[in-house]
Amino acid sequence: MGKVILVTGASSGIGLACANELHAKGHIVYGSSRNLDRLKSVSFKPIELDVTNDASAKAAIEKIIAIEGKIDVLVNNAGNGVAGPAYAMPVDFAKKQFEVNFFGVVRMCSTVLPYMIEKNEGLVINISSLAGLFGLPYQSMYCASKFAVEGYSQSLRMELNNTKIKIALVNPGDFKSDFTQNREKVPFTIKNEKLAAEFNAVVAGMEKDESIGSDPAMIGKKLCQIVEAASPAQNYLVGKFDQTMVPGLKKILPKSIFIKLMNDHYGIK
């Protein structure tokens, strides 16, 4: 029997692919967007939801439970990206990044988990990133928000250890999506030609990697496996091998060597 699943940020990219794959497996899938016009032609059930708004989150969850009687799986996928220098990051940009990527996850979990605890069953899948496992130049706030999701999710697993509620993290590498064009770039205001050139080179490198990234359907298929797993693992690294191997390299290489490898990749010499 299919499970009732909510996927946030399902209007495009990874969220859309996940909702489609889960729906194809026979699950009852609700996919959310702040703008329902972006969900006009989907096969799953569209629902309006802004993860940065308490009332919106509460209304969406109550609507699903009123119709279905439960939510079996919450997939926290909604997210965005900010690129800019960590050494001159306006706090407003940092707050904007965290409001969606981290506080959006907290808001959704705090809204859904009480229902799951009452039934003593459920699964939360938080879409993190490989960038939640190691830092990247000029993506400091994105990395920090995903590191926060990692720590928060680990704490959830500990706290819910004596229940039948499972918490899992998915750490994607680079995937083809509209994430690239939607990334917000902080204006570079530092008067330093070398640093400005490095910033531009890093952003160009990120966009190149994303343009040849994997098909988001790969993550959708992985989610189907996680939903069906009796005991989901804590982390699932998804993407090309040369990217998913990086967290392992971070563990075994001296820190100075690892940082040099990352900088070399992004053109910081």
C-alpha positions as CSV (number, residue, x, y, z in Angstrom):
1,M,0.0,0.0,0.0
2,G,1.4,3.4,-0.9
3,K,2.5,5.9,1.7
4,V,1.4,9.5,2.1
5,I,4.4,11.6,1.3
6,L,5.0,15.4,1.3
7,V,7.9,16.7,-0.8
8,T,8.6,20.4,-0.3
9,G,10.0,22.5,-3.2
10,A,8.6,20.1,-5.8
11,S,8.0,22.5,-8.7
12,S,11.4,21.8,-10.4
13,G,14.7,20.1,-10.2
14,I,15.4,17.6,-7.4
15,G,12.0,18.1,-5.7
16,L,10.1,17.5,-8.9
17,A,12.1,14.4,-9.8
18,C,11.6,13.0,-6.3
19,A,7.8,13.6,-6.3
20,N,7.5,12.0,-9.8
21,E,9.5,8.9,-8.9
22,L,7.7,8.4,-5.6
23,H,4.3,8.9,-7.4
24,A,5.3,6.3,-10.0
25,K,6.0,3.8,-7.3
26,G,2.4,4.1,-6.2
27,H,2.7,6.4,-3.2
28,I,0.2,9.2,-2.5
29,V,2.5,12.2,-3.1
30,Y,1.9,15.8,-2.2
31,G,4.4,18.2,-3.8
32,S,4.6,21.7,-2.6
33,S,5.4,25.1,-4.0
34,R,4.9,28.7,-2.9
35,N,3.2,29.3,-6.3
36,L,0.6,26.7,-7.4
37,D,0.9,27.9,-11.0
38,R,4.3,26.1,-11.1
39,L,2.5,22.8,-10.4
40,K,-0.2,22.9,-13.0
41,S,0.9,19.9,-15.1
42,V,2.2,17.5,-12.4
43,S,1.1,13.9,-11.9
44,F,1.2,14.1,-8.1
45,K,-1.0,16.2,-5.8
46,P,0.0,19.9,-5.7
47,I,-0.2,21.9,-2.5
48,E,0.6,25.5,-1.7
49,L,3.3,25.8,1.0
50,D,5.9,28.4,2.0
51,V,8.5,26.8,4.3
52,T,9.5,30.2,5.6
53,N,6.0,30.9,7.0
54,D,4.6,29.2,10.1
55,A,0.9,29.6,9.2
56,S,1.5,28.3,5.7
57,A,3.3,25.2,7.0
58,K,0.5,24.5,9.5
59,A,-2.2,25.0,7.0
60,A,-0.6,22.6,4.4
61,I,0.0,19.9,7.0
62,E,-3.5,20.2,8.4
63,K,-5.0,20.0,4.9
64,I,-3.1,16.8,4.1
65,I,-4.0,15.1,7.4
66,A,-7.7,16.1,6.9
67,I,-7.7,14.4,3.5
68,E,-5.5,11.4,4.1
69,G,-5.6,11.0,7.9
70,K,-1.8,11.0,8.2
71,I,1.6,11.8,6.7
72,D,3.9,8.9,6.6
73,V,7.0,10.6,5.0
74,L,8.2,14.2,5.0
75,V,10.9,15.1,2.4
76,N,12.4,18.4,3.2
77,N,13.8,19.4,-0.2
78,A,13.0,23.2,-0.5
79,G,16.2,25.1,-0.7
80,N,18.2,27.8,-2.4
81,G,21.8,29.0,-2.8
82,V,23.8,32.1,-2.1
83,A,27.3,32.6,-3.4
84,G,29.6,35.3,-2.0
85,P,32.7,36.0,0.0
86,A,32.6,34.7,3.6
87,Y,35.0,37.5,4.5
88,A,32.4,40.1,3.5
89,M,29.0,38.4,3.8
90,P,26.1,40.8,4.6
91,V,24.1,39.3,7.5
92,D,20.9,39.8,5.6
93,F,22.1,37.4,2.8
94,A,23.1,34.9,5.5
95,K,19.8,35.1,7.2
96,K,18.0,34.7,3.8
97,Q,20.0,31.5,3.2
98,F,19.3,30.0,6.6
99,E,15.6,30.9,6.5
100,V,14.9,28.5,3.7
101,N,17.7,25.9,4.0
102,F,17.7,25.4,7.8
103,F,14.8,27.1,9.5
104,G,12.5,25.8,6.8
105,V,13.6,22.3,7.7
106,V,13.1,23.0,11.4
107,R,9.7,24.5,10.8
108,M,8.4,21.6,8.7
109,C,9.8,19.0,11.2
110,S,8.3,20.8,14.2
111,T,4.9,20.9,12.4
112,V,4.9,17.3,11.2
113,L,6.7,15.3,13.8
114,P,4.1,15.8,16.6
115,Y,1.6,13.9,14.4
116,M,4.2,11.2,13.7
117,I,5.0,10.9,17.4
118,E,1.3,10.5,18.2
119,K,1.1,7.5,15.8
120,N,4.6,6.3,16.7
121,E,5.6,5.9,13.1
122,G,7.0,8.0,10.2
123,L,10.1,8.9,8.2
124,V,11.7,12.3,7.7
125,I,14.2,12.6,4.8
126,N,16.2,15.9,4.8
127,I,17.8,16.8,1.5
128,S,21.2,18.1,2.6
129,S,24.2,18.3,0.3
130,L,27.8,17.1,-0.1
131,A,28.4,20.7,0.9
132,G,27.0,19.8,4.3
133,L,30.0,17.5,4.8
134,F,32.8,19.8,3.7
135,G,33.3,23.5,3.1
136,L,33.4,25.1,-0.4
137,P,34.9,28.4,-1.3
138,Y,32.5,31.3,-1.9
139,Q,29.5,29.1,-0.8
140,S,30.1,29.6,2.9
141,M,26.4,30.3,3.8
142,Y,25.1,27.5,1.7
143,C,27.6,25.1,3.3
144,A,26.9,26.5,6.8
145,S,23.1,26.0,6.3
146,K,23.6,22.4,5.2
147,F,26.1,21.7,8.0
148,A,23.3,22.9,10.3
149,V,20.8,20.5,8.7
150,E,23.4,17.7,9.4
151,G,23.7,18.5,13.1
152,Y,20.0,19.1,13.5
153,S,19.2,15.7,11.8
154,Q,21.7,13.8,13.9
155,S,20.1,15.3,17.1
156,L,16.6,14.2,15.8
157,R,17.8,10.7,15.3
158,M,19.1,10.6,18.9
159,E,16.0,12.1,20.4
160,L,13.7,9.8,18.5
161,N,15.8,6.6,19.1
162,N,13.1,5.0,21.2
163,T,10.3,5.6,18.7
164,K,9.5,4.1,15.3
165,I,10.2,7.4,13.6
166,K,13.3,7.4,11.3
167,I,15.5,10.3,10.2
168,A,17.6,10.1,7.1
169,L,19.8,12.6,5.2
170,V,20.4,12.6,1.4
171,N,23.7,14.4,0.3
172,P,23.5,15.1,-3.4
173,G,26.5,16.3,-5.5
174,D,26.0,18.4,-8.6
175,F,22.7,17.8,-10.4
176,K,21.2,19.5,-13.5
177,S,18.5,21.8,-12.3
178,D,17.4,25.4,-12.2
179,F,19.3,25.8,-8.9
180,T,22.2,27.3,-10.9
181,Q,20.3,30.2,-12.5
182,N,18.4,30.8,-9.2
183,R,21.6,31.1,-7.1
184,E,21.8,34.5,-5.6
185,K,25.2,36.2,-5.9
186,V,26.4,38.7,-3.3
187,P,27.8,41.8,-4.9
188,F,31.6,41.7,-4.6
189,T,32.6,45.0,-2.9
190,I,36.2,44.3,-1.8
191,K,38.7,46.3,-3.8
192,N,41.1,43.5,-4.5
193,E,41.6,42.3,-8.1
194,K,43.1,39.0,-7.1
195,L,40.2,38.0,-4.8
196,A,37.7,39.3,-7.3
197,A,39.2,37.2,-10.0
198,E,39.2,34.2,-7.7
199,F,35.5,34.8,-6.8
200,N,34.5,34.9,-10.5
201,A,36.6,31.8,-11.3
202,V,35.0,29.8,-8.4
203,V,31.4,30.8,-9.4
204,A,32.2,29.9,-13.1
205,G,33.6,26.5,-11.9
206,M,30.5,25.8,-9.8
207,E,28.2,26.6,-12.7
208,K,30.2,24.4,-15.1
209,D,30.1,21.4,-12.7
210,E,26.3,21.9,-12.3
211,S,25.8,22.1,-16.1
212,I,27.2,18.6,-16.5
213,G,25.7,17.3,-13.3
214,S,23.7,14.1,-13.0
215,D,20.0,13.6,-13.7
216,P,17.8,14.5,-10.6
217,A,15.9,11.3,-11.3
218,M,18.8,9.5,-9.6
219,I,17.9,11.1,-6.3
220,G,14.2,10.3,-6.8
221,K,15.1,6.6,-7.2
222,K,17.3,6.7,-4.1
223,L,14.4,8.2,-2.2
224,C,12.1,5.3,-3.3
225,Q,14.7,2.9,-1.8
226,I,14.9,4.9,1.5
227,V,11.1,5.0,1.8
228,E,11.0,1.2,1.5
229,A,14.0,0.5,3.8
230,A,13.2,-1.0,7.2
231,S,16.1,0.8,8.8
232,P,17.3,3.8,6.8
233,A,20.9,4.8,7.1
234,Q,21.9,8.2,8.5
235,N,23.4,9.5,5.2
236,Y,23.0,8.7,1.6
237,L,25.6,10.2,-0.7
238,V,24.3,10.5,-4.3
239,G,26.0,11.7,-7.4
240,K,29.1,11.1,-9.5
241,F,31.8,9.0,-7.9
242,D,34.5,11.8,-8.1
243,Q,32.2,13.9,-5.9
244,T,30.8,11.4,-3.5
245,M,34.3,10.2,-2.7
246,V,35.3,13.7,-1.4
247,P,33.9,13.2,2.2
248,G,36.1,10.0,2.4
249,L,39.2,12.0,1.2
250,K,38.5,14.6,3.9
251,K,38.7,11.9,6.6
252,I,42.0,10.5,5.5
253,L,44.0,13.4,4.0
254,P,45.8,16.0,6.0
255,K,43.7,19.1,6.3
256,S,46.2,21.2,4.3
257,I,46.3,18.7,1.4
258,F,42.5,18.5,1.3
259,I,42.1,22.3,1.2
260,K,44.7,22.6,-1.5
261,L,42.9,20.0,-3.6
262,M,39.6,21.8,-3.2
263,N,41.1,25.2,-4.0
264,D,42.9,23.8,-7.1
265,H,39.6,22.4,-8.3
266,Y,38.0,25.8,-8.1
267,G,40.9,27.8,-9.5
268,I,42.3,29.3,-6.3
269,K,46.1,29.0,-6.7
